[in-house]
Amino acid sequence: MENQYQLQWFPGHMSKTRRMIKDNLKLVDVVIELVDARIPLSSRNPETDRITASKPRILVLNKADIADRAATDKWLKYFGGLGLTAVAADSRSGKGLRKSLDGAIETVLRDKFLRDEKRGIQRHAVKMMVIGIPNVGKSSFINRLSGRAAAKTGDRPGITQTKQWIKIAGKYELLDTPGILWPKFESEDVARKIAFTGGIKDEILDVEDLAYELLGYLKENYFESLKTVYKLDGNADKYELLELIGRKRGCVVSGGEIDTFRAANIVLNDFRAANLGNITLEIPEN
């Protein structure tokens, strides 16, 4: 099972996106880096620091509404300790999003605003580049800020294909870019977590193995949620759990066997849709 996560791939459109980001950095004032609040570290592209160089940056922990709030607070403190300006965001409801972003922009661009003011330069619309790996919710984030369907959305990677400028109430101009992964996943754990959240297409990895590993983590950390949603009892291991869930959800084929492939898809889809509750898959101390 280990080798399936040692992916070495870099599709042409991702190489093109990396060049696009580099070429357009000079056009923006600040970079908005979106990560998934459920996997804040694993969903950070390790190449981002190098690609964006010294450009001011705001780290947005998106999908905070479906992450464990206590864990998100720990991550905000963790990134703050690294000198990064980080905010949590709920792009589905938009609650507090604009206020948080306004405050973060005032923080990271304070020196620029003061210099411009001393020179008599009138403040213009802040130009921002939005970057992140596939499926961290960039399009939903942009649409919530703009108040319209300015960017395509979908619960799968690869929706945004080209860059696009989006104006927001005369105050901001956003440059949306396609999601970009990195050339090779060195860590099995990172690849698996990105796959759990839908950042890697299910066709690439074995969904049954993914479901087993996800259930193993949930059993250890969020077992009450599993018991409530799937009406489970007892102390089964991760392999037995998938079969029990399959039986509960009617994934029974001829002979009484459980269709574990179908059951695995149910578990993964329930997690991605937050049907299992607010869950975070990694915390700073680990």
C-alpha positions as CSV (number, residue, x, y, z in Angstrom):
1,M,0.0,0.0,0.0
2,E,2.9,2.4,0.7
3,N,4.1,2.7,-2.9
4,Q,0.7,4.1,-4.1
5,Y,1.3,7.3,-2.2
6,Q,4.8,7.9,-3.6
7,L,3.3,9.8,-6.5
8,Q,5.8,11.4,-8.9
9,W,3.7,13.5,-11.2
10,F,3.6,17.0,-12.4
11,P,0.9,17.5,-15.1
12,G,1.6,20.2,-17.8
13,H,-1.1,22.5,-16.5
14,M,0.6,22.6,-13.0
15,S,3.9,23.5,-14.5
16,K,2.1,26.2,-16.4
17,T,0.4,27.5,-13.3
18,R,3.7,27.7,-11.4
19,R,5.1,29.9,-14.2
20,M,1.9,32.0,-14.2
21,I,2.3,32.7,-10.5
22,K,5.9,33.8,-10.9
23,D,5.1,36.0,-13.9
24,N,2.2,37.7,-12.2
25,L,3.6,38.4,-8.7
26,K,4.8,41.8,-9.8
27,L,1.2,42.8,-10.5
28,V,-0.1,42.2,-7.0
29,D,0.3,43.7,-3.6
30,V,-0.3,40.6,-1.5
31,V,-0.6,36.9,-1.9
32,I,-3.6,35.1,-0.3
33,E,-2.6,31.5,0.4
34,L,-5.5,29.2,1.0
35,V,-5.2,26.0,2.9
36,D,-7.7,23.4,4.2
37,A,-8.4,24.0,7.9
38,R,-8.7,20.3,8.4
39,I,-5.2,19.7,7.2
40,P,-3.5,23.1,7.5
41,L,0.1,21.8,7.2
42,S,-0.4,19.1,4.6
43,S,-2.4,21.3,2.3
44,R,0.4,23.9,2.1
45,N,2.5,23.6,-1.0
46,P,6.1,23.4,0.1
47,E,7.1,25.4,-2.9
48,T,5.0,28.4,-2.0
49,D,7.6,30.1,0.1
50,R,10.1,30.0,-2.7
51,I,7.7,30.8,-5.5
52,T,6.1,33.9,-3.8
53,A,9.5,35.1,-2.5
54,S,9.2,38.2,-0.2
55,K,5.7,39.2,-1.3
56,P,3.4,40.0,1.7
57,R,1.2,37.0,2.4
58,I,-1.9,36.1,4.3
59,L,-2.6,32.5,5.2
60,V,-6.3,31.6,5.1
61,L,-7.5,28.5,6.9
62,N,-10.5,27.9,4.7
63,K,-13.3,25.4,5.4
64,A,-13.0,26.3,9.1
65,D,-16.7,25.7,9.5
66,I,-16.2,22.0,9.0
67,A,-12.9,21.7,11.0
68,D,-12.5,21.2,14.7
69,R,-12.6,24.7,16.1
70,A,-10.2,23.9,19.0
71,A,-7.7,22.6,16.5
72,T,-8.1,25.6,14.2
73,D,-7.3,27.9,17.2
74,K,-4.2,26.0,17.8
75,W,-3.1,26.3,14.2
76,L,-3.7,30.0,14.1
77,K,-1.4,30.4,17.1
78,Y,1.1,28.0,15.5
79,F,1.3,30.0,12.3
80,G,1.3,33.3,14.2
81,G,4.4,32.0,16.0
82,L,6.1,31.5,12.7
83,G,5.5,35.2,11.8
84,L,2.6,34.5,9.4
85,T,-0.6,36.5,9.4
86,A,-3.2,33.7,9.5
87,V,-7.0,33.9,9.7
88,A,-9.8,31.2,9.7
89,A,-12.5,31.4,7.0
90,D,-15.9,30.0,6.4
91,S,-16.4,30.6,2.7
92,R,-19.8,28.8,2.6
93,S,-21.6,31.2,4.9
94,G,-19.1,34.1,4.6
95,K,-19.6,34.8,8.3
96,G,-16.8,37.3,9.4
97,L,-14.9,36.7,6.2
98,R,-14.6,40.3,5.0
99,K,-13.8,41.7,8.4
100,S,-11.1,39.1,9.0
101,L,-9.6,39.7,5.5
102,D,-9.7,43.5,5.9
103,G,-7.9,43.3,9.2
104,A,-5.2,41.0,7.8
105,I,-4.6,43.2,4.8
106,E,-4.2,46.3,7.0
107,T,-1.6,44.3,9.0
108,V,0.5,42.9,6.2
109,L,0.4,46.1,4.1
110,R,0.7,48.6,6.9
111,D,4.2,49.7,5.9
112,K,3.2,50.1,2.2
113,F,0.1,52.2,3.1
114,L,2.2,54.5,5.4
115,R,4.8,55.0,2.7
116,D,2.2,55.8,0.1
117,E,0.5,58.2,2.5
118,K,3.7,60.1,3.1
119,R,4.3,60.4,-0.6
120,G,0.7,61.6,-1.2
121,I,-0.2,58.5,-3.2
122,Q,-3.9,57.8,-3.0
123,R,-4.7,54.3,-1.9
124,H,-5.8,52.1,-4.9
125,A,-7.7,48.9,-4.9
126,V,-5.5,46.3,-3.3
127,K,-4.4,43.6,-5.9
128,M,-4.3,40.1,-4.4
129,M,-3.3,36.8,-5.9
130,V,-5.2,33.8,-4.5
131,I,-3.2,30.5,-4.6
132,G,-3.6,27.1,-3.1
133,I,-3.6,23.4,-3.9
134,P,-6.7,21.9,-5.6
135,N,-9.9,21.7,-3.7
136,V,-9.1,24.0,-0.8
137,G,-12.0,26.2,-1.8
138,K,-10.4,29.1,-3.7
139,S,-13.4,29.6,-6.0
140,S,-15.9,29.5,-3.1
141,F,-13.7,32.0,-1.2
142,I,-13.6,34.4,-4.1
143,N,-17.4,34.1,-4.8
144,R,-18.2,34.8,-1.2
145,L,-16.0,38.0,-1.3
146,S,-17.4,39.2,-4.6
147,G,-21.0,38.4,-3.8
148,R,-21.5,36.6,-7.1
149,A,-20.5,33.5,-9.0
150,A,-17.3,35.0,-10.3
151,A,-15.4,31.8,-10.2
152,K,-16.4,28.2,-10.9
153,T,-16.8,25.9,-8.0
154,G,-17.0,22.2,-7.4
155,D,-16.2,19.5,-4.9
156,R,-13.4,18.1,-6.9
157,P,-9.9,19.2,-8.0
158,G,-9.1,20.9,-11.3
159,I,-12.1,23.3,-11.6
160,T,-10.2,26.5,-12.2
161,Q,-8.1,26.2,-15.4
162,T,-6.9,29.7,-16.2
163,K,-6.1,32.9,-14.3
164,Q,-8.9,35.5,-14.0
165,W,-9.1,39.0,-12.4
166,I,-12.1,39.7,-10.3
167,K,-13.1,43.1,-8.9
168,I,-14.6,43.4,-5.5
169,A,-16.6,46.5,-4.6
170,G,-13.8,48.8,-5.8
171,K,-11.7,47.8,-2.8
172,Y,-10.0,44.7,-4.0
173,E,-8.9,43.1,-7.3
174,L,-8.4,39.3,-7.0
175,L,-6.3,37.2,-9.3
176,D,-7.5,33.6,-9.2
177,T,-5.1,30.9,-10.3
178,P,-5.5,27.2,-10.9
179,G,-4.7,24.9,-8.0
180,I,-1.1,23.7,-8.0
181,L,0.4,20.6,-6.4
182,W,4.1,19.8,-6.2
183,P,6.2,17.5,-8.3
184,K,6.4,14.6,-5.8
185,F,4.8,13.7,-2.5
186,E,7.7,12.7,-0.3
187,S,5.3,11.8,2.6
188,E,2.7,9.0,2.5
189,D,0.9,10.8,5.3
190,V,0.6,14.1,3.4
191,A,-0.6,12.4,0.2
192,R,-3.2,10.4,2.1
193,K,-4.6,13.5,3.9
194,I,-4.9,15.4,0.7
195,A,-6.7,12.4,-0.8
196,F,-9.0,12.2,2.2
197,T,-10.2,15.8,1.6
198,G,-10.6,15.3,-2.2
199,G,-7.5,17.2,-3.4
200,I,-6.3,14.1,-5.4
201,K,-8.7,12.4,-7.7
202,D,-10.0,9.1,-6.3
203,E,-9.1,7.3,-9.5
204,I,-5.4,7.7,-8.7
205,L,-5.5,6.0,-5.3
206,D,-7.2,3.0,-3.8
207,V,-10.4,4.3,-2.2
208,E,-10.8,1.2,0.1
209,D,-7.3,1.7,1.5
210,L,-8.1,5.4,2.0
211,A,-11.3,4.6,3.8
212,Y,-9.5,2.1,6.1
213,E,-6.9,4.7,7.1
214,L,-9.5,7.4,7.6
215,L,-11.6,5.1,9.8
216,G,-8.5,4.2,11.8
217,Y,-7.9,7.9,12.5
218,L,-11.6,8.6,13.2
219,K,-11.8,5.6,15.5
220,E,-8.9,7.0,17.6
221,N,-10.0,10.6,17.6
222,Y,-13.7,11.0,16.7
223,F,-15.2,7.7,17.5
224,E,-18.4,9.2,19.0
225,S,-19.1,10.8,15.7
226,L,-18.7,7.5,13.9
227,K,-21.0,5.7,16.4
228,T,-23.7,8.4,16.1
229,V,-23.7,8.7,12.3
230,Y,-23.5,5.0,11.5
231,K,-25.2,3.7,14.6
232,L,-22.3,1.5,15.6
233,D,-21.5,-0.2,18.9
234,G,-18.6,-2.4,20.1
235,N,-14.9,-2.0,19.5
236,A,-14.2,-3.1,15.9
237,D,-10.9,-2.4,14.1
238,K,-10.7,-0.2,11.0
239,Y,-11.3,-3.1,8.6
240,E,-14.3,-4.4,10.5
241,L,-15.6,-0.9,10.8
242,L,-15.8,-0.5,7.0
243,E,-17.7,-3.8,6.7
244,L,-20.1,-2.8,9.6
245,I,-20.8,0.5,7.9
246,G,-21.3,-1.2,4.6
247,R,-23.9,-3.5,6.1
248,K,-25.6,-0.6,7.9
249,R,-25.8,1.3,4.6
250,G,-27.0,-1.6,2.5
251,C,-23.8,-2.4,0.6
252,V,-24.6,-6.1,0.6
253,V,-24.1,-8.2,-2.5
254,S,-25.1,-11.8,-3.3
255,G,-24.0,-14.3,-0.7
256,G,-24.1,-11.7,2.1
257,E,-20.7,-10.2,1.2
258,I,-20.1,-6.5,1.7
259,D,-19.3,-4.3,-1.2
260,T,-16.3,-2.6,0.5
261,F,-15.6,-0.4,-2.5
262,R,-19.1,1.1,-2.3
263,A,-18.9,1.4,1.5
264,A,-15.5,3.1,1.2
265,N,-17.0,5.8,-1.1
266,I,-19.8,6.4,1.4
267,V,-17.3,7.0,4.2
268,L,-15.1,9.3,2.1
269,N,-18.1,11.2,0.8
270,D,-19.6,11.6,4.3
271,F,-16.3,13.0,5.6
272,R,-15.9,15.4,2.7
273,A,-19.5,16.6,3.1
274,A,-19.0,17.1,6.8
275,N,-21.7,14.6,7.6
276,L,-19.4,13.2,10.3
277,G,-19.2,16.5,12.1
278,N,-16.3,19.0,12.6
279,I,-13.1,17.1,12.1
280,T,-9.4,18.0,11.8
281,L,-6.9,15.5,10.7
282,E,-3.7,17.0,12.1
283,I,-2.8,19.3,15.0
284,P,0.4,21.2,15.6
285,E,1.7,19.1,18.5
286,N,1.7,16.1,16.3
